[in-house]
Amino acid sequence: MSTDHSTTRIATTRLGTDGPVTGVQGLGCMGMNFGYGPTDADEARATLERALELGVTLFDTADMYGSGENEKFLSPFFRAHREELLVATKFGIVLDPEDPSRRTVRNDTAHIRKSVEGSLARLGIDTIDLYYMHRIDPEIPIEETVGTMAELVAEGKVRRLGLSEVTGDELRRAHAVHPISALQSEWSLFSRDVERTAVPAAKELGVVFVPYSPLGRGFLTGSFVAADKELTSGDSRRTMPRFSGDNAAANAALLEPVRKLAERRGATLGQIALAWVQQQATLRDMTVVPIPGTRKRSRLAENTAATRIELDAEELALLDPIADSVRGGRYADPKFTSAGRE
Ligand SMILES: NC(=O)c1ccc[n+]([C@@H]2O[C@H](COP(=O)([O-])OP(=O)(O)OC[C@H]3O[C@@H](n4cnc5c(N)ncnc54)[C@H](OP(=O)(O)O)[C@@H]3O)[C@@H](O)[C@H]2O)c1
Protein backbone atom coordinates (compact mmCIF):
# COMPACT_ATOMS: atom_id res chain seq x y z
CA MET A 1 0.00 0.00 0.00
CA SER A 2 2.83 2.42 0.75
CA THR A 3 3.92 2.20 -2.86
CA ASP A 4 0.42 3.09 -4.05
CA HIS A 5 1.25 6.48 -5.49
CA SER A 6 -1.47 6.10 -8.07
CA THR A 7 -3.70 8.83 -9.37
CA THR A 8 -6.77 7.32 -7.68
CA ARG A 9 -8.99 10.08 -6.35
CA ILE A 10 -10.24 9.80 -2.79
CA ALA A 11 -13.91 9.25 -1.97
CA THR A 12 -16.18 12.18 -1.18
CA THR A 13 -18.46 13.15 1.67
CA ARG A 14 -20.39 16.28 2.63
CA LEU A 15 -19.42 19.09 4.97
CA GLY A 16 -22.65 18.63 6.94
CA THR A 17 -25.92 17.14 5.70
CA ASP A 18 -26.77 20.15 3.52
CA GLY A 19 -23.14 21.14 3.03
CA PRO A 20 -20.86 21.11 -0.01
CA VAL A 21 -19.21 17.93 -1.28
CA THR A 22 -15.62 17.46 -0.14
CA GLY A 23 -12.95 14.77 -0.25
CA VAL A 24 -12.89 12.48 2.80
CA GLN A 25 -9.40 13.75 3.60
CA GLY A 26 -8.39 17.43 3.62
CA LEU A 27 -4.96 19.03 3.62
CA GLY A 28 -3.41 20.85 6.57
CA CYS A 29 -1.38 23.70 5.14
CA MET A 30 0.18 25.11 8.32
CA GLY A 31 3.60 23.49 7.88
CA MET A 32 3.98 24.91 4.39
CA ASN A 33 5.64 27.99 5.85
CA PHE A 34 5.08 27.94 9.60
CA GLY A 35 5.84 25.94 12.70
CA TYR A 36 7.64 22.89 11.38
CA GLY A 37 11.05 24.14 10.29
CA PRO A 38 12.55 24.92 6.87
CA THR A 39 10.39 24.40 3.80
CA ASP A 40 10.74 24.24 0.02
CA ALA A 41 8.11 26.68 -1.28
CA ASP A 42 8.07 25.24 -4.83
CA GLU A 43 7.50 21.71 -3.58
CA ALA A 44 4.78 22.98 -1.22
CA ARG A 45 3.02 24.71 -4.12
CA ALA A 46 3.27 21.53 -6.21
CA THR A 47 1.81 19.59 -3.28
CA LEU A 48 -1.27 21.81 -3.27
CA GLU A 49 -1.87 21.10 -6.96
CA ARG A 50 -1.30 17.39 -6.44
CA ALA A 51 -3.79 17.37 -3.56
CA LEU A 52 -6.51 18.71 -5.80
CA GLU A 53 -5.71 16.12 -8.49
CA LEU A 54 -6.15 13.40 -5.87
CA GLY A 55 -9.57 14.71 -4.82
CA VAL A 56 -8.52 16.65 -1.70
CA THR A 57 -10.70 19.76 -1.63
CA LEU A 58 -10.69 21.05 1.96
CA PHE A 59 -7.61 23.21 2.57
CA ASP A 60 -6.88 24.32 6.12
CA THR A 61 -5.06 27.45 7.26
CA ALA A 62 -5.37 30.10 10.03
CA ASP A 63 -4.59 33.78 10.35
CA MET A 64 -2.16 32.87 13.12
CA TYR A 65 0.09 30.70 10.94
CA GLY A 66 3.05 32.97 10.29
CA SER A 67 0.85 35.88 11.39
CA GLY A 68 -0.90 35.92 8.01
CA GLU A 69 1.99 34.65 5.87
CA ASN A 70 0.42 31.20 5.46
CA GLU A 71 -2.81 32.69 4.07
CA LYS A 72 -0.77 34.86 1.70
CA PHE A 73 1.23 31.86 0.51
CA LEU A 74 -1.97 29.93 -0.27
CA SER A 75 -3.79 32.80 -1.95
CA PRO A 76 -2.59 32.28 -5.58
CA PHE A 77 -3.55 28.59 -5.41
CA PHE A 78 -6.95 29.30 -3.89
CA ARG A 79 -7.69 32.02 -6.44
CA ALA A 80 -6.64 29.85 -9.38
CA HIS A 81 -8.97 27.02 -8.29
CA ARG A 82 -11.66 28.92 -6.40
CA GLU A 83 -14.62 26.83 -7.62
CA GLU A 84 -12.89 23.48 -7.08
CA LEU A 85 -11.96 23.78 -3.40
CA LEU A 86 -13.08 24.84 0.08
CA VAL A 87 -11.05 27.41 2.00
CA ALA A 88 -11.00 26.99 5.77
CA THR A 89 -9.29 29.54 8.00
CA LYS A 90 -9.41 30.55 11.66
CA PHE A 91 -9.29 33.58 13.95
CA GLY A 92 -8.66 34.11 17.63
CA ILE A 93 -5.01 33.33 18.38
CA VAL A 94 -2.70 36.31 18.32
CA LEU A 95 1.06 35.77 18.30
CA ASP A 96 3.35 38.23 20.04
CA PRO A 97 5.40 39.77 17.19
CA GLU A 98 8.45 39.94 19.51
CA ASP A 99 8.17 36.30 20.57
CA PRO A 100 5.84 34.08 18.46
CA SER A 101 5.92 31.36 21.11
CA ARG A 102 3.83 33.72 23.28
CA ARG A 103 0.18 33.78 22.27
CA THR A 104 -3.07 35.26 23.46
CA VAL A 105 -6.66 34.44 22.55
CA ARG A 106 -9.02 37.24 21.51
CA ASN A 107 -12.62 36.66 20.47
CA ASP A 108 -14.19 40.06 21.15
CA THR A 109 -16.40 41.36 18.36
CA ALA A 110 -13.99 44.08 17.25
CA HIS A 111 -11.18 41.55 16.94
CA ILE A 112 -13.29 39.01 15.02
CA ARG A 113 -14.42 41.71 12.57
CA LYS A 114 -10.86 42.91 12.05
CA SER A 115 -9.65 39.31 11.64
CA VAL A 116 -12.15 38.35 8.95
CA GLU A 117 -11.29 41.42 6.88
CA GLY A 118 -7.59 40.61 7.27
CA SER A 119 -8.04 37.00 6.19
CA LEU A 120 -10.23 37.92 3.19
CA ALA A 121 -7.67 40.49 2.04
CA ARG A 122 -4.68 38.14 2.43
CA LEU A 123 -6.50 35.21 0.82
CA GLY A 124 -7.75 37.45 -1.99
CA ILE A 125 -11.22 35.88 -2.00
CA ASP A 126 -14.74 37.27 -1.37
CA THR A 127 -16.05 34.60 1.00
CA ILE A 128 -14.45 32.10 3.38
CA ASP A 129 -16.07 28.66 3.01
CA LEU A 130 -15.46 27.57 6.60
CA TYR A 131 -14.50 30.06 9.33
CA TYR A 132 -13.29 28.61 12.62
CA MET A 133 -12.88 30.05 16.07
CA HIS A 134 -9.37 28.79 16.83
CA ARG A 135 -9.64 28.75 20.63
CA ILE A 136 -12.11 29.80 23.33
CA ASP A 137 -11.48 33.24 24.83
CA PRO A 138 -11.98 32.77 28.59
CA GLU A 139 -13.29 36.34 28.81
CA ILE A 140 -16.06 35.90 26.20
CA PRO A 141 -19.00 33.45 26.42
CA ILE A 142 -19.10 31.12 23.40
CA GLU A 143 -22.65 32.35 22.63
CA GLU A 144 -21.30 35.87 22.09
CA THR A 145 -18.45 34.68 19.85
CA VAL A 146 -20.79 32.58 17.70
CA GLY A 147 -23.29 35.47 17.61
CA THR A 148 -20.63 37.62 15.97
CA MET A 149 -19.63 34.79 13.63
CA ALA A 150 -23.30 34.39 12.62
CA GLU A 151 -23.36 38.05 11.59
CA LEU A 152 -20.46 37.33 9.22
CA VAL A 153 -22.55 34.57 7.60
CA ALA A 154 -25.50 36.95 7.21
CA GLU A 155 -23.18 39.51 5.60
CA GLY A 156 -21.83 36.94 3.12
CA LYS A 157 -18.23 37.13 4.36
CA VAL A 158 -18.32 33.54 5.56
CA ARG A 159 -20.35 30.52 4.36
CA ARG A 160 -20.15 28.09 7.28
CA LEU A 161 -18.94 28.14 10.89
CA GLY A 162 -16.48 25.91 12.70
CA LEU A 163 -14.94 25.68 16.18
CA SER A 164 -11.62 24.30 17.34
CA GLU A 165 -10.80 22.67 20.69
CA VAL A 166 -14.21 23.01 22.32
CA THR A 167 -15.82 20.58 24.76
CA GLY A 168 -19.09 18.81 23.99
CA ASP A 169 -20.95 21.27 26.22
CA GLU A 170 -19.38 24.29 24.52
CA LEU A 171 -20.26 22.83 21.10
CA ARG A 172 -23.90 22.40 22.16
CA ARG A 173 -24.14 25.97 23.46
CA ALA A 174 -22.59 27.30 20.24
CA HIS A 175 -24.81 25.20 17.99
CA ALA A 176 -27.91 26.60 19.73
CA VAL A 177 -26.91 30.09 18.52
CA HIS A 178 -26.04 29.17 14.93
CA PRO A 179 -25.47 25.80 13.20
CA ILE A 180 -21.85 24.71 13.50
CA SER A 181 -20.64 22.76 10.46
CA ALA A 182 -17.31 21.46 11.71
CA LEU A 183 -15.39 20.81 14.90
CA GLN A 184 -11.64 20.73 14.42
CA SER A 185 -9.64 19.23 17.29
CA GLU A 186 -6.66 16.96 17.67
CA TRP A 187 -7.63 13.30 17.23
CA SER A 188 -5.23 10.49 16.53
CA LEU A 189 -3.92 7.19 17.85
CA PHE A 190 -2.01 9.28 20.44
CA SER A 191 -4.65 11.91 21.27
CA ARG A 192 -8.10 10.60 22.09
CA ASP A 193 -9.37 12.92 24.85
CA VAL A 194 -11.95 14.33 22.39
CA GLU A 195 -13.78 11.00 22.53
CA ARG A 196 -15.07 11.88 26.04
CA THR A 197 -17.44 14.72 25.14
CA ALA A 198 -16.57 16.47 21.85
CA VAL A 199 -16.96 13.48 19.51
CA PRO A 200 -20.32 12.33 20.98
CA ALA A 201 -21.69 15.90 20.82
CA ALA A 202 -20.53 16.33 17.21
CA LYS A 203 -22.19 13.06 16.25
CA GLU A 204 -25.44 13.98 18.01
CA LEU A 205 -25.59 17.43 16.36
CA GLY A 206 -24.50 16.27 12.89
CA VAL A 207 -21.29 18.34 13.10
CA VAL A 208 -18.43 17.11 10.89
CA PHE A 209 -15.36 16.19 12.92
CA VAL A 210 -12.10 17.44 11.41
CA PRO A 211 -9.19 15.73 13.22
CA TYR A 212 -6.08 17.91 13.19
CA SER A 213 -2.58 16.48 13.65
CA PRO A 214 -3.88 12.99 12.74
CA LEU A 215 -0.26 11.89 12.29
CA GLY A 216 0.59 13.14 15.79
CA ARG A 217 2.49 16.03 14.16
CA GLY A 218 4.61 13.47 12.30
CA PHE A 219 5.59 11.41 15.37
CA LEU A 220 3.24 8.56 14.38
CA THR A 221 5.08 8.13 11.07
CA GLY A 222 8.26 7.25 12.97
CA SER A 223 10.15 10.02 11.17
CA PHE A 224 11.49 11.54 14.41
CA VAL A 225 11.67 10.58 18.08
CA ALA A 226 13.39 13.29 20.14
CA ALA A 227 12.11 16.62 18.84
CA ASP A 228 14.53 18.59 21.03
CA LYS A 229 17.51 16.84 19.43
CA GLU A 230 16.33 16.00 15.92
CA LEU A 231 14.25 19.01 14.85
CA THR A 232 15.51 22.49 13.97
CA SER A 233 15.54 25.31 16.52
CA GLY A 234 12.36 27.09 15.31
CA ASP A 235 10.24 23.93 15.19
CA SER A 236 7.23 24.25 17.54
CA ARG A 237 7.27 20.51 18.29
CA ARG A 238 10.40 21.03 20.41
CA THR A 239 8.21 22.69 23.07
CA MET A 240 5.58 19.94 23.18
CA PRO A 241 6.06 17.77 26.28
CA ARG A 242 5.40 14.43 24.60
CA PHE A 243 8.14 14.81 22.01
CA SER A 244 11.16 15.41 24.22
CA GLY A 245 13.37 13.69 26.78
CA ASP A 246 12.17 10.49 28.45
CA ASN A 247 8.62 11.03 27.17
CA ALA A 248 9.74 10.84 23.54
CA ALA A 249 11.61 7.58 24.03
CA ALA A 250 8.71 6.00 25.95
CA ASN A 251 6.20 7.18 23.35
CA ALA A 252 8.29 5.88 20.45
CA ALA A 253 8.09 2.40 22.01
CA LEU A 254 4.28 2.65 21.81
CA LEU A 255 4.52 2.62 18.02
CA GLU A 256 5.38 -1.12 17.98
CA PRO A 257 1.81 -2.32 17.23
CA VAL A 258 1.52 0.32 14.52
CA ARG A 259 4.80 -0.91 13.00
CA LYS A 260 3.62 -4.51 13.21
CA LEU A 261 0.37 -3.72 11.38
CA ALA A 262 2.17 -1.62 8.80
CA GLU A 263 4.49 -4.53 8.01
CA ARG A 264 1.59 -6.97 7.84
CA ARG A 265 -0.36 -4.66 5.51
CA GLY A 266 2.59 -3.54 3.36
CA ALA A 267 1.71 0.00 4.47
CA THR A 268 3.59 2.78 6.25
CA LEU A 269 3.09 3.68 9.91
CA GLY A 270 1.52 6.95 8.85
CA GLN A 271 -1.00 5.14 6.67
CA ILE A 272 -2.08 2.95 9.59
CA ALA A 273 -2.50 6.06 11.77
CA LEU A 274 -4.57 7.81 9.11
CA ALA A 275 -6.65 4.73 8.38
CA TRP A 276 -7.49 4.46 12.08
CA VAL A 277 -8.78 8.01 12.38
CA GLN A 278 -10.60 7.86 9.04
CA GLN A 279 -12.31 4.66 10.09
CA GLN A 280 -13.84 6.40 13.10
CA ALA A 281 -16.40 7.69 10.60
CA THR A 282 -17.82 4.24 9.89
CA LEU A 283 -17.25 2.94 13.41
CA ARG A 284 -19.20 5.84 14.92
CA ASP A 285 -21.57 6.58 12.03
CA MET A 286 -20.52 10.22 11.67
CA THR A 287 -18.60 12.33 9.18
CA VAL A 288 -14.87 12.58 9.82
CA VAL A 289 -12.52 14.53 7.53
CA PRO A 290 -8.91 14.37 8.80
CA ILE A 291 -6.50 17.07 7.63
CA PRO A 292 -2.98 15.60 7.67
CA GLY A 293 -0.35 18.19 6.88
CA THR A 294 2.36 17.69 4.32
CA ARG A 295 4.36 19.86 1.98
CA LYS A 296 5.69 16.98 -0.11
CA ARG A 297 3.96 15.44 -3.13
CA SER A 298 5.17 11.91 -2.40
CA ARG A 299 3.74 11.98 1.11
CA LEU A 300 0.46 13.33 -0.10
CA ALA A 301 -0.09 10.36 -2.38
CA GLU A 302 0.83 8.06 0.50
CA ASN A 303 -1.60 9.81 2.84
CA THR A 304 -4.54 9.84 0.45
CA ALA A 305 -3.98 6.14 -0.30
CA ALA A 306 -4.58 5.51 3.43
CA THR A 307 -8.26 6.41 2.95
CA ARG A 308 -8.59 3.05 1.17
CA ILE A 309 -7.24 0.94 4.04
CA GLU A 310 -9.82 -0.72 6.26
CA LEU A 311 -8.63 -2.15 9.56
CA ASP A 312 -10.38 -5.24 10.91
CA ALA A 313 -11.59 -5.70 14.48
CA GLU A 314 -8.44 -7.52 15.57
CA GLU A 315 -6.23 -4.77 14.16
CA LEU A 316 -8.31 -2.06 15.78
CA ALA A 317 -8.04 -3.88 19.12
CA LEU A 318 -4.26 -3.89 18.80
CA LEU A 319 -4.21 -0.11 18.35
CA ASP A 320 -6.85 0.68 20.96
CA PRO A 321 -4.69 0.74 24.13
CA ILE A 322 -1.95 3.01 22.73
CA ALA A 323 -3.37 6.44 23.62
CA ASP A 324 -3.80 5.62 27.32
CA SER A 325 -0.06 5.06 27.67
CA VAL A 326 1.13 8.24 25.96
CA ARG A 327 3.37 10.30 28.23
CA GLY A 328 3.32 14.10 28.20
CA GLY A 329 0.65 16.60 27.21
CA ARG A 330 -0.22 17.86 23.76
CA TYR A 331 0.80 21.43 24.60
CA ALA A 332 2.97 22.94 27.29
CA ASP A 333 -0.18 24.75 28.53
CA PRO A 334 -3.02 22.23 29.11
CA LYS A 335 -5.58 25.08 29.06
CA PHE A 336 -4.90 25.32 25.35
CA THR A 337 -6.94 22.13 24.87
CA SER A 338 -10.65 21.46 25.37
CA ALA A 339 -9.78 18.60 27.73
CA GLY A 340 -8.19 21.18 30.03
CA ARG A 341 -11.71 22.58 30.67
CA GLU A 342 -13.56 19.30 31.19
N1 LIG B 1 -6.90 23.79 15.16
C1 LIG B 1 -5.71 23.72 15.68
O1 LIG B 1 -5.44 24.18 16.78
C2 LIG B 1 -4.61 23.06 14.89
C3 LIG B 1 -3.41 22.69 15.53
C4 LIG B 1 -2.43 22.07 14.75
C5 LIG B 1 -2.66 21.82 13.41
N2 LIG B 1 -3.82 22.21 12.82
C6 LIG B 1 -4.09 21.97 11.41
O2 LIG B 1 -3.98 20.58 11.16
C7 LIG B 1 -3.07 20.35 10.10
C8 LIG B 1 -2.38 19.00 10.30
O3 LIG B 1 -1.75 18.92 11.55
P1 LIG B 1 -0.17 18.90 11.74
O4 LIG B 1 0.47 19.40 10.50
O5 LIG B 1 0.09 19.59 13.03
O6 LIG B 1 0.18 17.40 12.03
P2 LIG B 1 0.09 16.02 11.23
O7 LIG B 1 -0.76 16.16 10.06
O8 LIG B 1 -0.24 15.02 12.27
O9 LIG B 1 1.62 15.78 10.83
C9 LIG B 1 2.31 16.65 9.99
C10 LIG B 1 3.77 16.27 10.02
O10 LIG B 1 3.92 14.96 9.51
C11 LIG B 1 4.78 14.95 8.40
N3 LIG B 1 4.20 14.00 7.43
C12 LIG B 1 3.05 14.13 6.74
N4 LIG B 1 2.83 13.03 5.99
C13 LIG B 1 3.87 12.20 6.23
C14 LIG B 1 4.20 10.92 5.74
N5 LIG B 1 3.42 10.27 4.89
N6 LIG B 1 5.38 10.35 6.18
C15 LIG B 1 6.18 11.00 7.07
N7 LIG B 1 5.90 12.22 7.56
C16 LIG B 1 4.75 12.81 7.14
C17 LIG B 1 4.81 16.36 7.88
O11 LIG B 1 6.05 16.66 7.29
P3 LIG B 1 6.17 17.24 5.79
O12 LIG B 1 5.28 18.44 5.73
O13 LIG B 1 7.61 17.57 5.67
O14 LIG B 1 5.71 16.14 4.91
C18 LIG B 1 4.64 17.17 9.16
O15 LIG B 1 5.87 17.33 9.81
C19 LIG B 1 -2.15 21.56 10.13
O16 LIG B 1 -1.49 21.74 8.89
C20 LIG B 1 -3.11 22.67 10.46
O17 LIG B 1 -3.79 23.09 9.29
C21 LIG B 1 -4.80 22.82 13.56
PDBQT file of the ligand as one rigid body, heavy atoms in Angstrom, charges set to zero:
ROOT
HETATM    1  N1  LIG A 401      -6.895  23.788  15.164  1.00  0.00    +0.000 N 
HETATM    2  C1  LIG A 401      -5.705  23.721  15.684  1.00  0.00    +0.000 C 
HETATM    3  O1  LIG A 401      -5.445  24.181  16.782  1.00  0.00    +0.000 OA
HETATM    4  C2  LIG A 401      -4.607  23.061  14.887  1.00  0.00    +0.000 A 
HETATM    5  C3  LIG A 401      -3.408  22.694  15.529  1.00  0.00    +0.000 A 
HETATM    6  C4  LIG A 401      -2.428  22.068  14.752  1.00  0.00    +0.000 A 
HETATM    7  C5  LIG A 401      -2.656  21.825  13.406  1.00  0.00    +0.000 A 
HETATM    8  N2  LIG A 401      -3.815  22.209  12.821  1.00  0.00    +0.000 N 
HETATM    9  C6  LIG A 401      -4.088  21.970  11.406  1.00  0.00    +0.000 C 
HETATM   10  O2  LIG A 401      -3.983  20.578  11.156  1.00  0.00    +0.000 OA
HETATM   11  C7  LIG A 401      -3.072  20.345  10.103  1.00  0.00    +0.000 C 
HETATM   12  C8  LIG A 401      -2.383  18.999  10.303  1.00  0.00    +0.000 C 
HETATM   13  O3  LIG A 401      -1.752  18.923  11.551  1.00  0.00    +0.000 OA
HETATM   14  P1  LIG A 401      -0.169  18.904  11.738  1.00  0.00    +0.000 P 
HETATM   15  O4  LIG A 401       0.473  19.395  10.504  1.00  0.00    +0.000 OA
HETATM   16  O5  LIG A 401       0.085  19.592  13.026  1.00  0.00    +0.000 OA
HETATM   17  O6  LIG A 401       0.177  17.404  12.031  1.00  0.00    +0.000 OA
HETATM   18  P2  LIG A 401       0.095  16.020  11.232  1.00  0.00    +0.000 P 
HETATM   19  O7  LIG A 401      -0.765  16.161  10.064  1.00  0.00    +0.000 OA
HETATM   20  O8  LIG A 401      -0.237  15.020  12.269  1.00  0.00    +0.000 OA
HETATM   21  O9  LIG A 401       1.615  15.785  10.829  1.00  0.00    +0.000 OA
HETATM   22  C9  LIG A 401       2.312  16.646   9.990  1.00  0.00    +0.000 C 
HETATM   23  C10 LIG A 401       3.775  16.267  10.022  1.00  0.00    +0.000 C 
HETATM   24  O10 LIG A 401       3.919  14.957   9.514  1.00  0.00    +0.000 OA
HETATM   25  C11 LIG A 401       4.784  14.947   8.396  1.00  0.00    +0.000 C 
HETATM   26  N3  LIG A 401       4.204  14.005   7.432  1.00  0.00    +0.000 N 
HETATM   27  C12 LIG A 401       3.053  14.128   6.741  1.00  0.00    +0.000 A 
HETATM   28  N4  LIG A 401       2.825  13.034   5.992  1.00  0.00    +0.000 NA
HETATM   29  C13 LIG A 401       3.866  12.195   6.225  1.00  0.00    +0.000 A 
HETATM   30  C14 LIG A 401       4.204  10.921   5.742  1.00  0.00    +0.000 A 
HETATM   31  N5  LIG A 401       3.416  10.269   4.894  1.00  0.00    +0.000 N 
HETATM   32  N6  LIG A 401       5.377  10.352   6.183  1.00  0.00    +0.000 NA
HETATM   33  C15 LIG A 401       6.180  10.996   7.066  1.00  0.00    +0.000 A 
HETATM   34  N7  LIG A 401       5.896  12.215   7.557  1.00  0.00    +0.000 NA
HETATM   35  C16 LIG A 401       4.754  12.811   7.136  1.00  0.00    +0.000 A 
HETATM   36  C17 LIG A 401       4.813  16.364   7.880  1.00  0.00    +0.000 C 
HETATM   37  O11 LIG A 401       6.052  16.661   7.293  1.00  0.00    +0.000 OA
HETATM   38  P3  LIG A 401       6.169  17.239   5.787  1.00  0.00    +0.000 P 
HETATM   39  O12 LIG A 401       5.284  18.439   5.733  1.00  0.00    +0.000 OA
HETATM   40  O13 LIG A 401       7.614  17.571   5.669  1.00  0.00    +0.000 OA
HETATM   41  O14 LIG A 401       5.712  16.137   4.906  1.00  0.00    +0.000 OA
HETATM   42  C18 LIG A 401       4.637  17.166   9.165  1.00  0.00    +0.000 C 
HETATM   43  O15 LIG A 401       5.867  17.333   9.813  1.00  0.00    +0.000 OA
HETATM   44  C19 LIG A 401      -2.150  21.555  10.131  1.00  0.00    +0.000 C 
HETATM   45  O16 LIG A 401      -1.493  21.741   8.890  1.00  0.00    +0.000 OA
HETATM   46  C20 LIG A 401      -3.112  22.666  10.460  1.00  0.00    +0.000 C 
HETATM   47  O17 LIG A 401      -3.785  23.086   9.288  1.00  0.00    +0.000 OA
HETATM   48  C21 LIG A 401      -4.796  22.818  13.561  1.00  0.00    +0.000 A 
ENDROOT
TORSDOF 0
